[in-house]
Amino acid sequence: MSQEVEIKLLVDGVAPEQVIALCESLAKGAECTVLELTNRYFDTADLRLRQHDMGLRIRQRGEHREQTIKLAGEVLGGMHSRPEYNAVTHQDHPDLTLFEESIWPDDFPLFDINRDLEEIFATDFTRHRWYLPSGDGQIELVFDLGTIQAGDETRAIAEVEIEVQQGDMQDAYRLARRFITRLNARMGTLSKAARGYLAAGKSVLEPFTHAHFVPQQPQDDVGAGLYRALTYALQYWQHNDACLSENPSVRAVAGITDGIRLSKVVLQQLALLEIDVSDHVMRLEQMLGHLGWLSRYDGLTELTAEDGAYHRALKAYPKLYEAILEQQEHAVQLELVQSLSIRDDYQLTLLELGALCQEQPRHQQLAELPLKQWASQRLREDWQNVVDAFTKDGELKPEYYLKQLPLLQGSLQLGYCVGYLFDAEHREAFRAPWQDMVRGIREIMALKLLREAIKDHEDSQLERLLNWQTVQLESLLYALKHSRKAALKQEPYWVN
């Protein structure tokens, strides 16, 4: 077995000559080997290998054939890490029994799957390869140029891979930075196999739209817990980034935004523990500034949603409804986000956060402080800020609620990072009224946008709708007042 650890960079749109020239420059005289590689990927018709997060291929070079199985791994900041097993074969069809029996999970239906294997797609590419000395080993630098073929569907391959073979990870990250800054390379999260399944129509890339609690371990120290949370946040972000590249959508942008926010929350906790991440936090804040249009879009969507509270009332005013639909359409700035996602600072942030998760810098406090003890204290301190913000005499104005939304969202996201350590039933009972508050505050934005739209239409017939909007806002503020009181009475789930 070998443990494949590599950084994948996409260089589509860059002239191959430029890529090879940079590789030659970085290789500093190392010999370049050029290989013509044909790979055929196999699975069952119902994708039983894929369901186990496995990839099976036969690679042919000349008359030499080798079958490879890649088992479940992870992608982090463009760094791909997966166990890989190889076996020489003389056949065009794979045989799983050629691999060691010990590699398979318990209850893996080896013989049934082996019997039902069929070709799903193929890749054909030219590989330029250099070996660079690094640390106690070497780094394999390759440039692959070719195609993925699945039936009538063809997709291009143009990617650089930097594989660490007992070498220094820092050398690999330094090389990756050169490709990003010199050639506008992008971090690649999808393997050739993943792209092949997409081309074959055997998988769909859907955005993540709801974060889950990071599965923390009570016996861990604070460092382990926070870097695990950052790993989750980064993977969440990168998955949605891949969705944006594959099929641009507002849902993908919303997922990217959530991933960036969650990453920022974790980095802020590391900063409190004296880990220098200030540059990263600043970059993330700048990115979130470019994504601010989402709140307006969400508010307009609340007004136009057919299953929403406002759709029926607005349909009685066709011109206003059409104007709001037009505003909703114009609010979308997918091209802006796509432009942001290919910028050097965006790609370098992904790379550097991946490096941070790999290196996990920590000092004595991070290594010695128990995670659950720290989580209880930090959740209490953070929650107190929320309590202070929402424990006010008198009625809270709509603008005040909107101003406090980022604070409340950040507190709930901190809960996603460490809340797994505590009783789930108690945790959900505590969070529910606060989540109701978030939904209610977002609804304030919708009603605010409705009022603006009504005033933009100088039509006396809209006076009735304006009065209705006022009543709706008053009702919402009344509901928020009761949700706020209920939330403040909840016993914190981290106390015991």
Secondary structure in CASP SS format (residue, H / E / C, confidence):
PFRMAT SS
TARGET T0000
AUTHOR 0000-0000-0000
METHOD secondary structure of the structure
MODEL  1
M C 1.00
S E 1.00
Q E 1.00
E E 1.00
V E 1.00
E E 1.00
I E 1.00
K E 1.00
L E 1.00
L E 1.00
V C 1.00
D C 1.00
G C 1.00
V C 1.00
A C 1.00
P H 1.00
E H 1.00
Q H 1.00
V H 1.00
I H 1.00
A H 1.00
L H 1.00
C H 1.00
E H 1.00
S H 1.00
L H 1.00
A H 1.00
K C 1.00
G C 1.00
A C 1.00
E C 1.00
C C 1.00
T E 1.00
V E 1.00
L E 1.00
E E 1.00
L E 1.00
T E 1.00
N E 1.00
R E 1.00
Y E 1.00
F E 1.00
D E 1.00
T C 1.00
A C 1.00
D C 1.00
L C 1.00
R H 1.00
L H 1.00
R H 1.00
Q H 1.00
H C 1.00
D C 1.00
M C 1.00
G E 1.00
L E 1.00
R E 1.00
I E 1.00
R E 1.00
Q E 1.00
R E 1.00
G C 1.00
E C 1.00
H E 1.00
R E 1.00
E E 1.00
Q E 1.00
T E 1.00
I E 1.00
K E 1.00
L C 1.00
A C 1.00
G C 1.00
E E 1.00
V E 1.00
L E 1.00
G C 1.00
G C 1.00
M E 1.00
H E 1.00
S E 1.00
R E 1.00
P E 1.00
E E 1.00
Y E 1.00
N E 1.00
A E 1.00
V E 1.00
T E 1.00
H C 1.00
Q C 1.00
D C 1.00
H C 1.00
P C 1.00
D C 1.00
L H 1.00
T H 1.00
L H 1.00
F C 1.00
E C 1.00
E H 1.00
S H 1.00
I H 1.00
W C 1.00
P C 1.00
D C 1.00
D C 1.00
F C 1.00
P C 1.00
L H 1.00
F H 1.00
D H 1.00
I H 1.00
N H 1.00
R H 1.00
D C 1.00
L C 1.00
E E 1.00
E E 1.00
I E 1.00
F E 1.00
A E 1.00
T E 1.00
D E 1.00
F E 1.00
T E 1.00
R E 1.00
H E 1.00
R E 1.00
W E 1.00
Y E 1.00
L E 1.00
P E 1.00
S E 1.00
G C 1.00
D C 1.00
G E 1.00
Q E 1.00
I E 1.00
E E 1.00
L E 1.00
V E 1.00
F E 1.00
D E 1.00
L E 1.00
G E 1.00
T E 1.00
I E 1.00
Q E 1.00
A E 1.00
G C 1.00
D C 1.00
E E 1.00
T E 1.00
R E 1.00
A E 1.00
I E 1.00
A E 1.00
E E 1.00
V E 1.00
E E 1.00
I E 1.00
E E 1.00
V E 1.00
Q E 1.00
Q C 1.00
G C 1.00
D C 1.00
M H 1.00
Q H 1.00
D H 1.00
A H 1.00
Y H 1.00
R H 1.00
L H 1.00
A H 1.00
R H 1.00
R H 1.00
F H 1.00
I H 1.00
T H 1.00
R H 1.00
L H 1.00
N C 1.00
A C 1.00
R E 1.00
M E 1.00
G C 1.00
T C 1.00
L C 1.00
S C 1.00
K H 1.00
A H 1.00
A H 1.00
R H 1.00
G H 1.00
Y H 1.00
L H 1.00
A H 1.00
A C 1.00
G C 1.00
K C 1.00
S C 1.00
V C 1.00
L C 1.00
E C 1.00
P C 1.00
F C 1.00
T C 1.00
H C 1.00
A C 1.00
H C 1.00
F C 1.00
V C 1.00
P C 1.00
Q C 1.00
Q C 1.00
P C 1.00
Q C 1.00
D C 1.00
D E 1.00
V H 1.00
G H 1.00
A H 1.00
G H 1.00
L H 1.00
Y H 1.00
R H 1.00
A H 1.00
L H 1.00
T H 1.00
Y H 1.00
A H 1.00
L H 1.00
Q H 1.00
Y H 1.00
W H 1.00
Q H 1.00
H H 1.00
N H 1.00
D H 1.00
A H 1.00
C H 1.00
L H 1.00
S H 1.00
E H 1.00
N C 1.00
P C 1.00
S C 1.00
V H 1.00
R H 1.00
A H 1.00
V H 1.00
A H 1.00
G H 1.00
I H 1.00
T H 1.00
D H 1.00
G H 1.00
I H 1.00
R H 1.00
L H 1.00
S H 1.00
K H 1.00
V H 1.00
V H 1.00
L H 1.00
Q H 1.00
Q H 1.00
L H 1.00
A H 1.00
L H 1.00
L C 1.00
E C 1.00
I C 1.00
D C 1.00
V C 1.00
S H 1.00
D H 1.00
H H 1.00
V H 1.00
M H 1.00
R H 1.00
L H 1.00
E H 1.00
Q H 1.00
M H 1.00
L H 1.00
G H 1.00
H H 1.00
L C 1.00
G C 1.00
W H 1.00
L H 1.00
S H 1.00
R H 1.00
Y H 1.00
D H 1.00
G H 1.00
L H 1.00
T H 1.00
E H 1.00
L H 1.00
T H 1.00
A C 1.00
E C 1.00
D C 1.00
G C 1.00
A C 1.00
Y C 1.00
H H 1.00
R H 1.00
A H 1.00
L H 1.00
K H 1.00
A C 1.00
Y C 1.00
P H 1.00
K H 1.00
L H 1.00
Y H 1.00
E H 1.00
A H 1.00
I H 1.00
L H 1.00
E H 1.00
Q H 1.00
Q H 1.00
E H 1.00
H H 1.00
A H 1.00
V C 1.00
Q C 1.00
L H 1.00
E H 1.00
L H 1.00
V H 1.00
Q H 1.00
S H 1.00
L H 1.00
S H 1.00
I C 1.00
R C 1.00
D H 1.00
D H 1.00
Y H 1.00
Q H 1.00
L H 1.00
T H 1.00
L H 1.00
L H 1.00
E H 1.00
L H 1.00
G H 1.00
A H 1.00
L H 1.00
C H 1.00
Q H 1.00
E H 1.00
Q C 1.00
P C 1.00
R C 1.00
H C 1.00
Q H 1.00
Q H 1.00
L H 1.00
A H 1.00
E H 1.00
L C 1.00
P E 1.00
L H 1.00
K H 1.00
Q H 1.00
W H 1.00
A H 1.00
S H 1.00
Q H 1.00
R H 1.00
L H 1.00
R H 1.00
E H 1.00
D H 1.00
W H 1.00
Q H 1.00
N H 1.00
V H 1.00
V H 1.00
D H 1.00
A H 1.00
F H 1.00
T C 1.00
K C 1.00
D C 1.00
G C 1.00
E C 1.00
L C 1.00
K C 1.00
P H 1.00
E H 1.00
Y H 1.00
Y H 1.00
L H 1.00
K H 1.00
Q H 1.00
L H 1.00
P H 1.00
L H 1.00
L H 1.00
Q H 1.00
G H 1.00
S H 1.00
L H 1.00
Q H 1.00
L H 1.00
G H 1.00
Y H 1.00
C H 1.00
V H 1.00
G H 1.00
Y H 1.00
L H 1.00
F C 1.00
D C 1.00
A H 1.00
E H 1.00
H H 1.00
R H 1.00
E H 1.00
A H 1.00
F H 1.00
R H 1.00
A H 1.00
P H 1.00
W H 1.00
Q H 1.00
D H 1.00
M H 1.00
V H 1.00
R H 1.00
G H 1.00
I H 1.00
R H 1.00
E H 1.00
I H 1.00
M H 1.00
A H 1.00
L H 1.00
K H 1.00
L H 1.00
L H 1.00
R H 1.00
E H 1.00
A H 1.00
I H 1.00
K H 1.00
D H 1.00
H C 1.00
E C 1.00
D C 1.00
S H 1.00
Q H 1.00
L H 1.00
E H 1.00
R H 1.00
L H 1.00
L H 1.00
N H 1.00
W H 1.00
Q H 1.00
T H 1.00
V H 1.00
Q H 1.00
L H 1.00
E H 1.00
S H 1.00
L H 1.00
L H 1.00
Y H 1.00
A H 1.00
L H 1.00
K H 1.00
H H 1.00
S H 1.00
R H 1.00
K H 1.00
A H 1.00
A H 1.00
L H 1.00
K H 1.00
Q C 1.00
E C 1.00
P C 1.00
Y C 1.00
W C 1.00
V C 1.00
N C 1.00
END
